[in-house]
Amino acid sequence: MDHFDLCIVGAGVIGIAAAEAMARSKPPSYSILLLEQNSGFGQETSSRNSEVIHAGLYYQQGSLKARLCTEGSALLYDYCRQYNVAHRRVGKFIVAQESELDALQALAARARDNGVLDLRWCDRKALQEKEPLVEASAALFSPNTGIVDSHALMQSLLTQAQLAGVEFVCRTRVERVLCGAHGFEIHTLSGEPDKAEAFRFHCGALINAAGLESQALAARIDGLNSAHIPSLALSKGNYFKLNARAPFKHLIYPMPAPQTSGLGIHACIDLGGAVRFGPDIEAIETVDYKVDVRRKAQFVEAIRRYYPALDPAQLEPDYAGVRPKLYSAQGQAMDFVLQTDDVHGVPGLLQLFGIESPGLTASLAIGKTIAQHLA
């Protein structure tokens, strides 16, 4: 039976970053296999998001999201510069209406607690000097927020991982995992669905980075107590594009609505200068990437709060993404879960659950954390 020292399941940005970090931290003789069930890397959550490099403003102090976002942002900018991955530190305004000024102050305080010390307060006049079409009473400006070509980032990370010896295999689904005294026996089906062939191999360590499929994969690991598999809540985020010249020079974010887990329907500028709005929050039962044009009315209402000049005729459906969210029993959005054997009791198994936003920003920090744990 073929043997690998490490198998990583899931070639989204997290799995690829983990593979690249592990390959750099181990000798060339350490064998790493990266598996992906789709026809290529990054075809789910990693490529269906806002492509924003977050600064770390929003997250609970001391949380993994806060720490890994702040650390990951610095690592990501450094990596993009070193390997010529397209990105731009475009900056972001978080805008507040009169009734939201206290909440904006609270957000500024949370950002300081998370080590984000470069935010600038802008009154209405200062905001409109920079963004004359934006309507708000005040704003916070985050100069360290940026945008990145997520596909180019993943391609670059994968290339570096493969140069360091990582073997990448797509169209391969893990059907069953048997836990043994010295690692794992992995049973897979490889190839096109109607021509898939069974293959099995052994690995010493296993990383479950399957994203939307992490819970389903965990359920197929024999010997893993199901009590350690958190419930998955699929959250769809729809985007609409603006078929007009960009009205903004920066990203524009509204204040997050109370008692919600999203950041609001914001305005993003891509590296080509086009503007899209989103995401909203839509609870779904099964993965579905179709954008319902009937959601346009709520987009128009949300956008006009800070961009009253919006012409609805210029707004068209674009794309959608699905986040693997986790919620507590009280309905609160949960932190990232990086689950190790001191939790679930299976030596050599590391599982990642609920890696949603700011997962892209945090990806290199998550890869670094994994490599340190498996050192």
N, C-alpha and C positions, 0 to 999 in steps of 0.2 A: 504494500500500500504506500502511495506517495506520502511524504511527510513535509510539512512546513513548520517553521518555528512559530509563525503567527499568521492567522487568517483574519482579515477585516471584511466584514459583510456590509456592503453599501458604499458606492462610489459617488456620493454627493460630496459637497465641499468638505464636510467633516471627515468622512472616511478617507478622502484623498489627502487632506492635511495630516491626518493621523499616520497614514502610510509614509508620507514624505518625512515627517518628524521622526518616526521610528527608524526609517532607513538611514537617516543622518546620525542617529544615536547608537547604532549597532554596527558591529564589524560586517564586512562584505559576506561572510559566511552565514550570517543570520538571514534566513529565507522568509519572505513576506509575500502572501497571496492576497490580492484585493479582488473581491467578487462583486459583481453588479448584475441584477436580474434583468435590467433593461438593455437596449441595444448599444448604449454608450453611457458615459458618465454624466452626472448632474442633470438628469432629465425631469426631476420632480421639484421638490421645494427649493433646491439650490439655484435653479434657473428661472423660478417663477416668483420673484420678489421685487423690491424696489431698487436693488443694487446700491443701497446706501451704506457708506461707512459711518457707523454711528459713533458719537463721542462718549456715550455712557450717561446720559442725563437722567433717564426715567426710572432706573431700576432700584429696587430696595437695597439700602446700604448693607454691605456684607454678603449679598447674594452672589451666586456664581455668575449670573447675568451681568451684574455691575462690575465685578472684578475682571471677568474674562473679556467683556466688551472693552473696557479701558485698556487692558493689556493688549488685547487683540488688535485694537485700532492702531496702536503704535507699531506692532509687528507687521500689520498689513501694509501700512504706508511704506515701511522700510523694504518689505519684500517687493512691492510694486515698483519702487524706484530701482532696486537692484536688478530685477529681471524684466524691466520695461513692460510691465502690465499696464494697460491703459486705465488711468484713473484721474480724478481731479478733485482737489480740496476746494469745493465750490462754496461751502458755508450754508448755514440754515437759519432761517428765522422761525421761532416758535411764537405765534401771534395770539394775542388774547383780547377779547372784547371787555367792555367796562366791568361786567359782572364776573369776569374770570381773573381779575388782577391779583387777588389774594392767592388763587391757585397758581398763578405764574410765579409769584414770589416763593411759594412753597416748592415749586419745581426748581427754581434757582438754588434754594437751600439744599435740596436733595442732590443736585448736581455737585455742589461744593463738597457735600459729605462723601461723594463718590470720587473725589479728586479731580473733578472737572472745574478748573479755576479760570478758564479763559472766556467765560460767557460775558456778554456785554448787554446791559439793559438799554433799550431804546424806547423813547417816548414816541408818540404818534408822528411828530415832525421828523425825528431822526429816521424812523422807519420809512416814511414816504420819500425821504431824500434818496434812499437806496432802492425802494420798491414802490414807486408812485401809484401803482394800480392795486396795492394791497390795502385793505380797510381793516384797521384794528386800533385799539386804544394804546397798546404797548406791545413790546416784543422782546424776546431774548435772542441774541445773535450768537450762534455757535460756529466759530471760524474753523474748527477742526472737523466738522462734518463734511463728508465727501461722497463721491460716487465712483464705482469701479465696474469694469467689464467682468462680470462674474464668470462667463464662459472662458475668457482668456485667462483669468486667475486659475480656474480649475485645470485648464489645459497645461498651464505652466507648472503648477504643483505636481500634476501627474507625470509630466515629462521629467521633472527633477527626481521624482520617486522612482521612475523606471530606470533612469540613468544610474541610480543607486542600487538597482537590482530588484525592485519590486515587480512582481508578475501580476498583470492586470488581465482579468478574464470577465467578459460581459456575457449577457444572455445565459446566466447561470443562477438558478434559484436553489437556495438551501431548503431541503425538504425535512431534514431531521438532524439533530445533533445528539450524539451519545457522549456522556461524560465518563471519563475513565480516570484511573489513578495518575496517568501521565499525560493528560491532555484530552483531546476531543476527536471523535470520529464524525466526520462531516459527510452527510449524504446529500447529493445534489442532482438536479436535472439540468442538463446543458443543451443549448441549441434552440431552434424554433419550436414553438409549442407542439406542432404536429409531428416533429421529428426529434424531440428531446431524448437525450440519452442519459442514463443513470451513471453517476461517477461518485466514488467516495475516496476520501483521503483522511489523513491524520494531521492534527496541528497541536502544538504545545500550548498556545494561547489563542484566545478568540475575542474579537471586538465586535459587538453588535452595534453598528452605526447605520442601521437600515432605515432611519428616518420614519416615514409614514408606516413602514412595515416592522419597526422595532418590537412592538408588542407582539405581533403575529410570529415573528421569529423567536422571541423569548418563549412563547408558548410551545414551540417545537423543540425546545431543549430538554431532553429527558433528564429528570433529576433536579430541575430548577423549581423551587416552590413558587406556585402561581401568586402567592401573596406579595411577591417582590416585583410583580408586573403591574405598573400603574395603569389606570384606565386612560384610554386614548379618546380625545375629543377632537374631531376633525373640524377645522375652522377655515372656511373658504374666504379668500380675499380677492375681490374683483377690481379690475383697473379699467379706466376709460382714458382714451387718448384725446388730445386737443389738436384738431386739424387747423392750426393757425400758427402764426409766428409766436414764439415763446414770449409771454407777457412778463416773465420774471427772469432775474439773473441768478437767483439763489433758490434753494429748496424752501418751500413754505409749508409749515406744519401748523395746524390749529392746536389748541389745547385739547388733550385727551378728555373725552367725556367721562364724567364720574361713573364708577361702577362698571366700567368696560375694560377689556384687556388689550385693546388696540390703541394706536397713536392717532387715530382720526384719519379722515380722507385728506391726504396731503398732496401737494404738488411736487412732482419730481422732474428734474431735468436730466435727460440721458446724455451720454458723451457726444451724441450727434446734435444736441441742442433741442430735441423734441421734448414736449411736456406731456406727462400722463398724470392722472389723478387716481388715488387709491392708497391702500386697499380699504374696503369696507369690511365688515365682519358678518359672515353668514354661516351659521351652524349647519353642518351637513352630516349625513349618515354614511355615504360612500363617496369616494374620490370622484370629482366631476370638475372639469376645467372649462366648461362652457360659461360664457358671460351672458346673463339674462338681461336683455335690453330694457326690460321693465324696471330695472334698478336705476335707470338713468335719472329718474325724477328725484330720488333721494340724494344722488350725487350732485345734481344741480343745486338743490337746497343747501347742502353742506358746503359746497365750494363758494356759493354766493355770499356766505357769511364773511369770508375774507377777500373774495374776488367778485364784487358785485357786477363788474362789467362782463362777466362770462356770457357768451352767446351759446345757448344750449344747442343750436344747430351745428356747432363746431365740435361737439362732444360725441365720440363714438366708442363702442365697446372695443377693448383691446385684448386683454388676456386675464387669466386668473391663476392663483396659486392656492395651495392647501397647506396649512400649518398643522403639525402634530402637537396640539396643545394639551397641557395637563391642568386639571383643576382640583382643588382641595374639596373635602366633603362640604365645606361652607361656601363653595362656589368661587373661591378666589383663585386667580391664575397662579400657577406654581412656577418655581424656579427650574432651571435646567437640572436634570438628574444624570450624574455620572456615577454609575452604580458599580462598586467593586466587590471583591469576594468577602470583605469584612462585613458586607450587608447581606448578600445572598448565600454566602458559604460555598460557592463553587470556585475552587482555585483556578486562576488563569483566565477567568471570564470577566470582561469589562463591558458594561452595557450603557448606552446613551439613550435617554428618553426625553421627549419634550424639547428638542433642539429647534426652536423656532427663532424669530427675531429676538436678539441680534446675533443669530448663529453665524451668518456670513461674516460679520465683523469679527466675531470671537473665534473664528475657525482656526487660525494659527495658534492662538492661545490654548484652545482645546487640544489641538494636536500636541503642543508642547507639554501640557498637563498629562496627557495619556502617556507620552514617551517617558516622562519622569516617573510615573506610577509603575510602568513596566520595565524600568531600568534594572 
